């Protein structure tokens, strides 16, 4: 009789052996259909290479080990200082090992009983000349699975992700594995591959049925890798197709502004610059101008290393917009940075008739209202500010160009309010970051943007050496070198950390340290002070004195992280470097070496710092390449924490990891590009189109703002 399999979109409660109670528990882990069950992958495995015979344990283990067997005896004893000790004797047929618990012994006593078969994982210790394992992790097994593992035969044992609800529904680890064995054996042959055979051969993609079988029942490490790589690749290809379609979706729906010319004002500004633009800056300006002449709204990412000159590129583009009768807005994450951009813009545009506004938060004054009225009038100008730019009181009536600087520090909805202010024509958008973005993260977060990479440094820069200093023993020698360099004509920054939770304390530390340095290591040298709580006029004066060379050493908080350019500065001292992130330290280092003289960056840490902090400092000592620094930062912190990427709307991936699977991610992008070039509407690939529609197409509209 021919088999009549159920459809793969069958709700999970109607799958044999599940029912409403178990279905409710499965839905807590995202399993809603028979198809979801087949893609419900194990979280880890036990195999014969990880299960060690007890007789091979010859002493304490520094690393965690796994032993398997059956409990043949238990006992519970009261300890002299209170509490109880529960012991279970584990036997694997050839030898035995004592398992010990000191906590939650009442629950353990009911659970770990004579006849219980399981795998136990933990470190082996020695007590009274006997080996034992204390508080091991437990994976319940059948006696047959124990026998297979001990005999070095049979498939790997899959450990599926469970939850309390599944446990209550009778699906503990063993029960869940038994159910999944039946589901895979009964329904996996019904799975239909959405890749064509031609594409599978061309792109070297394994068959879906074989891949899923290798995920659930791997026969070897190679088999296991093949199966998981197929699931990861599928997921990453769908993500890349999503970005391609998001980009096209935005182009179709967003009517942009087509600017007619680069006028005399912009050309005069470029001529007035106190430096020549690099060839890479000119190339990127040509790319931006090409976007600005297009009828579609621009969406471009400009990334570049510290000191590569992104700000002047953005300022030139905004000046073009203003000269063509539109308003331009530059949004930055902090008031300090807004003030720095404002001062730089005024300097470069002085005498050219381009009006620049600085819009910050705070109380509503008469002057503030006059600002808002000028913006609402549609008067062509550049408006620089923080999130104050997106407050309800701010109404741009002729916004033509938007720059979002350090955009990862804004939330999705914040960015969108400025990127799409609800006007008939959408403004051109330039997203900038001074944090170099690893390629894998760029493909994941900015796959829908045109990318410009500013990787050429202006000529005439000095070499920067980065030196790690022990704060308890090396400060005197370090400051002696700083004094020597300053007395030879250089200038120095001394930076103290400033974190929100202890701003007043850190500010006090900077002020007090300045006073201490004036009396000790740097006595007799002119020191200045700069911090975020100073008024704008005070900051301007402090920086002006440093620029003029009247102040030789500037003691500062992280105000000077970005936007400060003093060619004569050759020394950077970062106190408590362990409290700074890797990208932030790289930014600070970029404040020196801007003239022709060789420079030094001292990272002052203390013996008690964490290993993660040590890794950050080692990276900076090893390399000055911002993109290499970014790759290491991503490796150390992981994608979830890299400069706060959670705010980006980082896609949640079930199988792939964008740090560990960079090779697969790049392969996925290449596949997606080739597919769209060959078959833009997926007409030749109806099954792939159906899978994309089922898993990813609904995300296109949302992802274009994420």
MILO-497467 format. One record per residue: x, y, z of N, C-alpha, C in turn; residue in one letter. Coordinates in steps of 0.02 Angstrom, whole numbers, plus 50000, padded with zeros to 5 digits. Example, Ala and Ser with C-alpha at 12.3 -4.5 7.8 and 13.67 -1.06 7.14 Angstrom:
// MILO-497467
506604971650390506154977550390506604983550390a506424988850354506844994750357506455000250394s
***
This chain:
// MILO-497467
500434994050000500005000050000500455006250000x500335011149953500775017049951500725021150014x501285024050033501325028050094501035035050080x500645037650127500345044250119500595048650177x501185051750169501485055450225501105061950239x501115064250302500785070550319501185076450291x500865082150280501235087950255501725090550308x502275093450285502775095850332502555101950372x502035105450349501775111050387501225108950437x501165102350447500675099750495500835102550565x500345105550600500475108150668500745102550713x501205104350756501575099350794501115095250839x500545098050862500105094350907499775088350873x499775088350804499465082850768499975077550747x500605078450765501115073450750501045067750801x501065061650777500965055850821501465055850879x501205055050939501625054750998501735061351033x501405066651010501515073251041500885075751077x500385077751042499775080051075499815087251102x499255089851129499225096951149499725099051203x499815094951255500255096851310500985097351288x501215092251252501905092451227501985097851174x501475098951133501505104151082501605111051113x501255112351168501325118751203502045119651228x502345114151252503035114451275503515115551217x503395112151161503815112951102503795120051075x503205123151078503135129951051503565134851090x503735133151153504175137451193504875137651165x505065132551127505725132351096505685133351020x505135136250997505065138150927504865132550880x504635126850906504425121250864503665121350858x503415122850798502695123550788502415118650735x502845115550697502625111150643503065104950639x502865100250597503265094350585503935096250554x503925101150509504545103650479505025106250533x504755110150581505165112750635505485107150675x505115101750685505395096050722506005093050686x505955092450620506505089650582507125094150584x507015100750594507565105450597507755107150669x507475103450718507615104550789508275100950804x508825104650800509485101650802509735100550873x510125095250885510425094150951510875100050970x510935101251035511385106651058512095104051068x512165097551080512835094551085512755086951078x513335083451080513335076251070513815073051119x513695066551133514195062351165514425057251114x515075056151111515315050851066515875047051101x516115041851068516595037551101517255041051115x517385046651080518015050251092517975054551155x517365056351177517305060551237517165056451299x516955050151291516815045851349517445041851366x517735043051424518365039951444518215034051492x518495028151479518415022651527518695024751595x518355022951648518555025051715519265022651732x519455016851708520115014151725520685018351695x520515022651645521025026951615521125033551652x520735034451706520825040451747521375039051799x521975041551786522545039951828522695045451880x522335050951877522455056351925521975062051913x522035067451952521595073251944521645076151873x521095078951848521085081651780520985089251783x521395092751745521315100051739520725101651694x520615097451643520065098451596519465094051616x518875096151593518275092151607518295085651566x518105080151597518075073751562517375070851570x517215065951528516555062651531516655055151542x516295052551590516285045251602515555042951597x515455036651577514785033951572514745027351609x514155025851633514055019551669513385019351704x513335014751751512715013851789512885014351864x512445017651901512545018451973512395011852007x512875009152047512775002752080512685003352156x512815009452183512735010252255512705017752271x512335019552323512295026552345512315026852421x512525032652447512475033652519512475041152534x512165042952589512125049952611512385050352682x512845055252695513125055952762513075063152785x513015063952851513005070552881513725072852892x513865079052878514535081652888514585085152955x515195085152983515285087853051515105095153057x515225099153004515085106353007514385107952979x513965102952976513295104052950513255102252876x512645101452852512555099552782512605092052772x512495089952711512525082852694512975081752634x513205075552628513625073452572513285067352541x513145067852475512835062252440513335059352391x513425052652396513895049152352513535043952311x513765043252248513515037952205514115034452175x514115027852176514675023952147514485022052076x514865024652028514735023451957515175017751932x514865012951898515225007051873515145006751797x515705005451762515655004751689515824997651666x515794992851713515924985951697516634983751709x517104988551710517804986951722518094990451782x517824996351799518075000051855517515004551882x517665008051937517145012251967517435018851989x516995023851998517195030652018516655033452064x516855036952116516375039952162516175046852136x515515048052134515235054552116514985057752180x515115064252189514965067552253514565073952241x514055074952285513665081252285513635083852357x513725090352364513645093552430513035098152432x512765099852374512195104352370511595100852339x510995103152359510375100452331510345092852336x510605090252391510665082952396509985079452401x509475082952426508815079652431508545078152362x508635082752315508405081552246508845076452211x509495076852223509965072052192509815064952215x509645064252280509505057652309508915054252274x508415058252255507825055452221507975053852148x508465057452120508605056952048509145051852032x509725052352066510295047952053510235042052101x509925036652077509805030852119510135024652089x510145019252126510435012952102510085010852038x510475008951987510205006951923510165012551872x510325018851893510275024651849510865024651801x510735025151735511255025251684511315032251654x511925034651648512025041551624512755042751607x512865048551576513535051151566513635056751616x514215056851648514365061851700514995065751677x514935072351676515485076551652515715081351706x516375081951715516645086551764517395085351772x517695089051819518405088051834518495082651887x519005078651878519165073351927519655076151978x519495075052042519935077452097520135071452139x520635072452182520875067152226520715068952298x520405064152335520225065252405520395058952444x520825059552495521045053752534521325048152489x521715050252440522055045752392521575042252344x520935044152344520455041252297520215046652250x520085044652187519825049352137519065049952143x518805055852132518085056952132517915062952087x517295063252067517045068852026516505072452067x516595079052076516155082952119515675087052077x515025086652094514495090452060514535089851984x514535083851957514585083051884513935085151848x514005087151785513425087851741513185080951722x512535080051714512255073451703511855073251638x511995068251596511605067051536511325059951540x510675059451548510365052951558510405048751493x510565042351500510635037751443510265031251457x510125027651403509865020851413510455016251424x510325010251452510875005451462511185003451396x510775003151343511045001551277511515006851251x511345013351263511785018851241512435018751281x512395017151346512995016551386513445011051358x513145005251342513534999651316513875001451250x513505004851205513785006851141514385011551150x514305016551194514845021351205515455017951235x515345013451283515905009951315516255005251267x515875002451221516154997751172516475001451113x516405008051112516695011851056516335010750991x515695009250995515325008050933514665011850936x514295011550881513655014950879513735022350862x513175025550846513195032550827513305037050887x513405043350873513455048250927512785048850962x512785050751025512165051751062511995059251060x511425060751031511215067751024510905070251089x511085076251109510795079451168510395085551143x509735085151146509305090351119509165095751172x509075101951150508895107351198508185106251224x508125105951290507465104851320507255110851362x506715110051399506495115051447506075111651500x505885115351552505505112451607504835109851584x504515113351537503865111251512503905104451477x504445103451438504535096951405504655091451456x505045093051508505145088151562504485086051593x504065091051608503415089551640502955085651593x503065086551527502645082951478502925076051463x503415073851503503695067151494504245066651444x504535072451424505075072351376505705075151408x506005071151453506665072951479507175071451424x507815071851440508315070951388508255064351351x508145059051390508075052551358507435052051317x506885054551346506245054251312506245058451248x506555064251252506595068651193507005065351138x507555062151158507975058751109507605052951076x507225049251116506835043651089506315046051039x505965051551057505465054351012505785056850948x506355060450953506675063150893506945057550849x507175052150879507395046450839506825043950795x506235043350824505655040950786505445045950733x505425052450751505225057650703505695057750643x506355057650657506845057850603506785051650559x506735045750590506685039650551506055039250510x505505041850535504855041150502504735046550449x504935052750464504725058250420505285061550380x505915060450397506455063750361506465061850286x506295055750268506285054150196505795058350156x505325061750190504835065850155505075072950142x505665074750169505915081650161506095082750088x505945088650063506085090249993506595095849991x507115094949952507655099949948507425105749905x507575111949928507375117849889507925120149841x508535117149847509065118649799508985114149738x509085116849679509095112649619509725108449619x509705102849585510295098549581510875102349549x510725106449499511245110349465511585115049514x511195118549556511485123149606511885119349659x511625113549679511985109649730512675107549705x512705105649643513355103649614513805109749605x513525115149579513915121249566514205124249630x513785124549682513995127849744514225122949798x514265116449780514505111249827514085111149890x513435110249882512965110049938512715102849946x512785099850005512555092950015511795092450010x511545086449996510815085249995510525086550064x509925089350065509615091250129509475085250173x509205079850144509035073950185509665071050217x510205070550179510835067950207511115072550260x511055079050248511315083950296510935083650362x510275083350359509875083050420509995076450458x510075070950421510235064650453510905065050489x511395068550458512045069350489512015073850551x511545078450553511455082650612511155078750669x510645074750655510305070850707510675064450726x510985061250676511325054850689512005054750655x512465058950677513125059150644513505052550654x513845050450602514235044250606514975045650620x515175051850609515875053750619515915061350625x516505063850642516605071150646516505074450578x516725071050525516645073850457515905074050438x515545068850455514825068550441514455074050478x514625074850541514325080050583514455087050554x515075088350533515255094850505514875096150440x514815091150398514455091950335513735094050348x513395090550394512695092050408512585099050434x512995100950484512915107550513513085113050464x513595112050423513775117150374513215118350324x512835113050306512275113950261511745118450294x511565117150357511065121250391511295128450398x511935129350415512205136050423512205139850356x512425136350303512455139650238511765141750214x511265137450222510585139150202510355145450239x510485145650304510275151350344510615157750321x511255157350307511635163250287511465165550216x511315160850171511095162750104510435166450107x509975164050148509325167550155509425174550183x509895175350230510045181950257510315186550202x510775184050161511065188150109510555189750054x510115185050037509575186549990509115191950018x509005191650084508585196650116508885203650107x509545204250116509855210750108509815213250036x509925208749989509885210649918509195213349902x508675209749925507995211949910507795218049950x508065218850011507925224850051508195230950014x508795230149986509095235749949508665237649888x508435232649852508025233949793507345236749813x507065234149868506425236549894506475244049910x507015246049942507095253049960507175257349897x507555254849849507645258749787506985259949751x506545255049753505915255649717505425260349752x505435260349819504935264349855505175271249875x505835272449876506095278749902506295283349844x505875288249830506055293249779506535298249809x507115298749781507625303049810507665309849776x508205313349790508325320049763508895319449713x508805322349654509335322349604509645329349603x510265329849629510585336349635510895338249567x510795344549545511035346449478511775347949473x512105350449526512795352649516513195352849580x513855352549572514315354449625514515361649610x514325366249655514395373349640515045376449663x515065383049655515675386849671515845386549745x515335386549789515465386449861515835380149881x515605374349857515925368049873516635367849847x516735370149786517405370149757517865374849796x517595380549817517995385249856518195382349923x517725378649954517885375450018518455370450010x518425366349957518955361349946519625364849934x519615370449897520235374149885520525377149949x520075379049996520295382250058520565377350110x520425370950101520645366050151521395366550162x521625365950224522345366550238522735360250221x522435355750183522765349550163522455347450097x522795342950063522525340250000522145333850014x521575333149982521205326849989521605321149960x521565315249993521905309349967521515306749907x521845302449869521505299649810520905295549830x520955292049888520385288049911519805292549931x519935298149964519405302849980519065305349916x519455306949866519175309349803518745303849770x518985297649773518615292049743517935291349778x517935291749845517315290949882516845296849869x517115302849863516695308549846516375307649777x516725304649730516435303149665515865298149671x515955293149715515415288249726514795291649757x514915296049806514365299549838514015304149789x514405307649748514105312249699513685308349648x513925302449628513535298249582512865296449614x512865294849679512235293449714511785299549717x512095305449729511695311549737511375313849672x511655312049615511345313749551510815308849531x510785303049565510295297949548509605299949576x509055297749543508385299249569508205294949629x508625289949645508495285649703508865288449764x508575287549823508885289949885509515285849900x510045289249917510675285949933510645282550001x510935276650006511055273350070511755270550068x512225274050097512935272150090513265271950159x513675266950169514085266350229514785268650214x515035273350253515725275650247516105273450309x516555268750301516945266450357517685267650343x518045269150396518755270550387519105270650454x519755269850451520155269650512520205276550543x520455276750604520545282950640520995287650600x520775293850592521195298850558521205298450483x520765294450453520775293650380520395299250344x520015303450380519715309350349518995308550328x518595304850366517885304050349517495310450358x517655314350411517255320250427517265325250370x517835326350339517875331350286517495328850224x517485322350212517095319650156516355321050168x516115319850229515415321150245515255328550240x515705332750262515585340050260515535342550188x515955339950144515925341850073515245339850044x515025333650059514375331350033513805335550059x513825337350124513295341550152513305348550121x513895351050106513945357750075513635357650005x513725352149969513405351549902512645352049910x512375348549960511645348649970511405355649986x511765359150031511565365850050511615370649991x512135369949951512225374349894511675373349841x511365367449842510815366049797510135367549827x510135371049885509515373449913509195368949964x509555363949989509275359250038509605359950106x509295356950155509585356650222509965350050230x510485350150272510875344150287510905343350363x510875337150387510895335850458511445330750474x511815332050526512335327450550512155325550622x511995319150633511815316850700512375312650729x512575314450791513125311050825512875308950895x513215304050927512935301350990513045305551052x513515310251052513645314051113513685321451098x513535325551149513575332751140514295335051127x514775331651160515475333351151515675332551078x515475326951048515645325750978515285330650932x514655332250949514285337150909514645343950910x514875345950969515225352350975515875352250935x516235346650935516855346150897516725346650822x516215343250798516035343650726515815350750708x515465353850753515225360750742515815365550734x516305364950778516885369250775517295368050711x517375361650693517745359850632517385362650570x516725361850568516335364150510516385371750503x516315375250558516365382550555517045384750529x517565381150550518245382950528518325382050453x518105376350427518195374850356517725378950311x517155381150337516655384750297516675392350308x517145394550348517175401750366517215406050303x516785410950299516785415750244516465413450180x516155407450181515845404750120515095405350119x514805408050172514085409350172513655403250186x513945397750211513555391750229513405392150304x512765392450321512565393150390512585386250425x512875386050486512925379850525512575380950592x512125376350609511775376650674512025370950718x512085372350783512225367050833511605366150876x511285360350869510655359150905510765353750957x510725355751021510805351151076510165350851117x510135345951163509545345451207509555351051259x509105350451307509095355451360508455359451360x508425364351404507805368251413507655372451352x507005373951344506785377751286506865385151300x507345388351268507465395451277507245399151214x507265405851218507085409851160507555408451101x508215407851116508705406351064508575399551032x508385394651074508235387951049507635388151003x507115391951021506515392450980506675395750914x507125400750915507325404050853507675399150806x508085394750837508405389350798507895384950764x507405382650804506885378150778506495381550722x506365387950729505985391650678506395392050613x507055393150618507475393450558507485386750522x507515381250562507515374550531506855373250497x506305375050530505635373750503505505377950441x505855383650434505745388050376506015385050312x506445380050318506735376950259507365380450234x507625385050273508225388650253508805383750245x509145384050187509715379450177510245380550230x510435375150263510945375650316511165368550335x511705368250374511935361950403511755362050477x511395356950500511205356550570511575350650601x511955352050653512355346850686512075345950757x511955339850777511685338750844511675331450864x511405330250922511335323450949510635320950932x510365316450974509675314050964509175319750969x509415325850991508965331650991508695333050921x509045330750869508815331850800508165328250785x508005322950823507405319050808506845320250858x506915325350899506365327050945505775329850905x505185329150933504575331250898504575338550880x504925342650920504925349950907505325351850846x505755347250821506195348750764505835346550700x505715351450655505355349950593505765352350533x506105347650501506455349350439505935349650383x505945355050345505475355350290505805354350222x506475354250221506825353250157507475349450170x507425343850205508005339950222508225335850162x508845336850140509075333450080509645328550091x510015329350147510595325050157510675323750232x510755317450250510825315450320511475311550330x511855313550380512455309750400512345307350471x512425300850482512375297950549513065295350567x513385298650615514065296950634514065292250694x514515287350693514525282250745513825279450755x513515277450699512805276050699512615269950741x513105265450756512945259650797512735261550867x512835267750887512655269850954511945272750957x511585272250901510885274350900510455268150890x509855268350917509375262950907509065263450837x508745257950816508445257650749507935263150739x507475264050786506945268950777507225276050778x507755277250816508065283950817508345285550748x508705280850719509005282050653508465283250601x507935279250604507425279550552507065286250552x506975289350610506625295750614506985301150574x507645300750572508025305550533508105303350461x508185296750449508285294250382507665294850339x507085294350370506455294750332505965299250369x506045305950362505645310650401504935311550376x504715307350328504025307750305503905312750250x504425315250218504345320050163504235316250098x504025319950047503875316949983504505313749952x505065317249960505695314649936506125312749996x506395306749994506795304350049507515307050043x507815309450098508495312150094509015306650080x509575308750051510145304250045510435303150114x510665296950127510905295150193511615292450188x512065295450227512755293050233512855290750305x512975284250314513095281450380513855280950388x514115283550444514845283550454515025279850518x515595276650516515865273750578516625274250576x516905276350631517635276450639517875269850668x517405265450684517585258750708517625254150647x518215252250625518255247750567517825241550578x517465239450527516985234050534517265227750501x517335222350537517555216050506517085214150448x517365210950399516965209450340516345205350357x516425200350402515855196150419515295200150450x515475204750495514955208850527514655213750477x515075216350432514805220850381514305217450337x514445211250317513975207550275513325206050312x513365205350378512785203650417512365209750434x512705215350450512345221250472512195226250417x512635226450366512565231650315512525228650245x512245222650240512225219250176511815222850124x511385227550145510955231050098511235237950080x511805239850107512075246550095512645246250044x512715251750006513325252549966513875254650015x514455251650008514985252650058515575256250027x515805261550059516425264950041516915263950098x517515261850082518015260450133518605265250125x518705269450175519235274450174519835271550210x520275268250172520835264750204521515267750187x521505273850159522135277250144522235282950194x522785282850229522925288050277523245294050242x523095300150266523415306050237524175305350241x524545308150193525275307450192525595311350249x526225309450264526615313150313526475311250385x526155305450397526025303350466526645299850495x526755300950560527305297550594527115290550616x527615286550635527495279750660527265280150733x526765276050751526525275850820526725269250852x527095269550907527265263550946526795263051006x526535257151018526075256151074526435252051128x526435254651189526835251651243526385250351303x526385244051328526005242251388526415243951449x526105247151498526445249451558526105246451620x526505243751666526245241551731526155247851774x525535249251792525375255351828525685255851897x525885250151925526175250251993526935251051993x527245249351937527985249551937528285253751881x527895255251830528195258351771528005265551757x527595268651801527355275451785527915280651787x528375280051834528905285151840529325285351777x529525279451752529935279051692529545281651631x528905279951628528475282151573528435289851571x528265292751629528195300051631528855303651620x529405300451637530065303451621530155303951546x529935298751509529975298851436529505304151407x528895304551436528425309651413528725316651422x529015317851481529335324351494529875325751442x530285320751428530835321551380530565323551311x530035320151288529765321551222529445328551220x529105330451274528785337051276529315342451277x529855341451314530395346351317530755346951250x530695341651208530995341751141530515344451088x529955347251111529505350451063528845346951050x528745341051080528115337451070527575339751118x526985336851111526435338051157526125331351176x525745331351231525495324951257524775325451281x524425319751273523765318851303523835313951361x523485315251416523435310451470522685309351482x522455303351468521735302051467521535297551525x521005299551558520715295551613520035292951591x519855286951614519195284151594518635288251623x518075288151588517475291551612516885287151595x516565284351646515985280051634515385283151669x514815282051640514205285451662514055284351735x514155278051758513955276351826514345280151879x514965282151863515375285451914515695291751885x515295295451846515565301251810515895306251856x515565307751912515835312851958516495310451988x516525304052007517145301452036517715301551986x517565299451924518085299251874518315306251856x517845310951853518025317851840518475320551895x518305318751956518715320852013519415317852007x519445311451985520105308151977520535311851926x520215314051870520595317651819520855324251846x520415327951881520615334451909521165333651960x521085328752006521585327652058522245325152028x522205320951977522815318251947523205323851912x522845328451881523185334151850523585337951903x523255339251959523595342952012524205339052038x524125332452044524675328252068525255328252018x525105327651953525635327551902526005334151900x525645339651912525965346251912526475346951968x526385342852021526835343252078527365337852077x527295332852033527765327152034528095326251965x527885321351928528225319251866528285324851814x527775329151810527755334151756527805341251783x528115341851840528185348451873528555353351827x528275359351823528575364651783528345364951711x527955359851688527695359851620526975362551620x526765366251569526085368951567525565363551550x525125361951599524605356951591523925360251583x523515357451540522825359851532522345354351553x521705356051558521185351251579520595351851532x520325346051511519745345951467519285340251487x518655341851498518165336551515517475338751492x517015333951491516345335051464515915339851502x516055341151565515635345551605515815352951597x516345354351560516525361251548516045364451498x515955370851502515535374351454515885374351386x515485375351333515765375151266516335380251257x516235386251284516765391351278517405389251315x517315385751372517895383451410518265377951371x517875373451340518195368151300518565371151241x518245376051207518565379251150519225382451171x519225385751228519835389151252520375384051270x520175378451304520655373351323520985370251262x520565368751211520835365751150521245370851111x521025377051110521395382151073522095383051101x522155383051167522815383651199523255377751181x522965371751179523345365751162523565366051089x523105368151045523275368650974523825373750962x523795379350999524305384650991524965382751023x524965377551065525575375351098525705378851164x525225383051186525305386351251525255381151307x524815376251298524765370551343525135364751311x525615361951346526015356551317525705349651330x525335349051385525045342651405524315343751421x523875339751392523165340451404522915334351442x522705335551504522395330251545521655330251530x521395324451511520725324351484520365317851502x519695318151498519305312051496519245310151422x518785305751404518765303251335518455308351287x518415314651307518205319951262518615319951198x519245318251203519685318751145519715312251105x519245307651117519255301251083519225302051007x518785306450984518725307550911518705314950897x518895316750836518795323550812519325328550831x519825326550870520345331250891520975329950849x521245335250818521795334450772522335339650787x522845337550824523415341950840524045338550815x524325341150761524885337850728525495337050772x525575341650820526185341550862526135336550919x525545333450930525455328750985525805322150968x526275320151010526655314050998526585308851053x526295310851111526255306251168525525305451189x525315299251198524645297651224524735292951283x524505295051341524505290851401523775289251418x523605282851420522925280751438522965277351506x522745280851557522735278151625522145273351632x522255267851669521745262651679521485260251611x521955258251568521775256051501521295250151502x521295246351557520855240551562520115242451562x519965248751575519265250851578519005253451511x519425253051460519225255351393519115249351348x518665250051300518575244951250519135245251198x519205239851159519745239451110519665244851057x519065245851031518945250950980519095257951008x518895259051071519005265551102519755266951111x520125261951132520845262751139521175264251071x520935260951020521205262150953521045269350931x520445271750948520265278650932520735283550968x520845282351031521285286751070521995286851041x522235281051023522905280650994522945284850930x522395285350895522385289150832522445296650841x522435298950904522505306250915523235308450909x523715303850911524415305650903524675302950836x525265305250817525565302850754525265306250694x524925311950703524595315350647525065320050610x525625321750642526135325650608526675320950581x527255323550566527775319350537528205315850588x528105317250653528555314450704528295307650729x528765303250745528575296750775528265298150843x527785293850861527395294950922527335288550963x527095289451024527015283851070526335284051104x526045278051113525425277451151525545272551208x525485275151270525615271051330524945268651358x524865262151365524255259251394524415256951465x524175260751514524345259551584523815254951615x524015248851631523565244051663523855242051731x523485237751765523685235751833523655228251838x524065225251884524125217851886523475214151894x522975217151926522355213551940521865213751882x522055216351823521575216851767521395209851742x520825209451708520575203051683520975200751623x520915194351607521255191551549520995194651485x520345196351483520055199651424520385206351412x520485210151467520815216651461521535215751437x521875210651463522565209351440522575207851364x522075204051342522035202351270521945208551228x521535213251252521445219551215522105223351210x522455223851266523085227651266523605224251222x523635217551224524115213951182523985215251108x523345215451089523165216751020523415223550997x523315228651037523525235351018524285236051015x524635232451059525375232651056525615229350992x525255224250969525465220350911525345223850845x524785227650838524605230350773524295237250777x524405241250725524085247850718523525247650667x523425241950634522925241350582522225240950613x521815246050599521155246450630520705240650611x520775238050549520345232550528520555226050562x521215225250574521445219350612521215219950685x521245226050712520995227250780520255225450785x519875227350734519155225950735519015218550732x519395214850691519295207550688519435204350756x519965206650789520125203850855519595205850906x519355211950902518835214250948518205209950940x518035208350878517465204050865517575197050894x518185194550887518345187850912518295187650988x518575192951021518585193151094517885193851123x517495198451094516845200051124516275196051095x516355193751033515795190351001515335195450968x514925192950922514495197450883513985201050925x513745197750977513205200851017513405207151053x514065207951067514285213751105514695218651065x514875216951003515325221250965515005228150955x515295233150983515055240050987514295240650992x514005236151033513285236851046512855234950987x513055229650950512685228250889511965226150900x511775224550962511075222750974510615228350951x510865234550953510455240150931510345240150855x510785236750820510715236650747510105232650724x509845228350766509365223550741509745217650712x510285215550745510685209950721510235203850713x510205200950653509765195150643509935189450690x509425186250717509545180450760509655174250716x510215170950726510385165150686510325158950729x509975153950704509865147750743510475143250741x510815143050684511345138150675512035141450667x512075146850629512725149850612512955154750665x513605155750667513925160750710514365164950665x514215171550661514565175550611515305176450626x515515174950689516235175250705516565168750684x516285163150706516595156650693516495154450620x515965156850588515785154350521515885159650467x516425163650473516535168950424516625166250353x516965160550347517055157650281516395155850248x515935152850287515285151150260514875157450243x514955162750283514585168950271514805171950204x515455172050192515705174850129515485170550070x515495163950080515245159450027514505160750014x514115161850067513405163150059513285169550020x513685174750032513605180949995513765179949921x514295176149907514465174749837513915170849802x513625165949837513065162149809512475166649795x512295170849844511715175349836511825180049777x512425182849771512565187449716512495183949648x512765177749643512725174149580512005172349562x511625170449613510925168649601510525174549575x510595180349608510215186249589510425188849521x511075188349506511305190449440511015186049385x510965179649399510705174849350509935174649348x509615175749406508895174549412508595179449462x508525185949444508325191149492507675189749529x507195186649496506545185349528506475178149552x507005174249546507005167149565506485163049526x506355165449465505865161949423506105154949405x506775154149396507045147649378507095143049439x506995145749498507085141949560506465142549604x505905139849583505285140749621505305138049692x505675132549703505715129749771506125134249817x506675137049790507075141749829506665147949844x506285150249794505865156149804505345154949859x505045148949859504555147249911504875147049980x505485144249984505835143950048506025150950072x506235155250026506405162050044505775165750069x505225164850034504605168150054504385165750123x504485159250136504275156350200504705158850258x505355159650246505815160950302506065168050307x506105171750251506475178050253506125184050222x505695183050172505435188750135505065193750179x504725191250230504345195750274504785200550312x505445199050315505905203350352506165209250311x506045209250245506365214150202506195221250224x505555222750233505345229550251505655231650316x505665227150366505945228950431506695229650429x507025225150393507765225150393508045231350360x507675234650316507965240450282508095246150330x507775246150389507935251350438508385248750493x508505242150495508905239250549509645239250533x
***
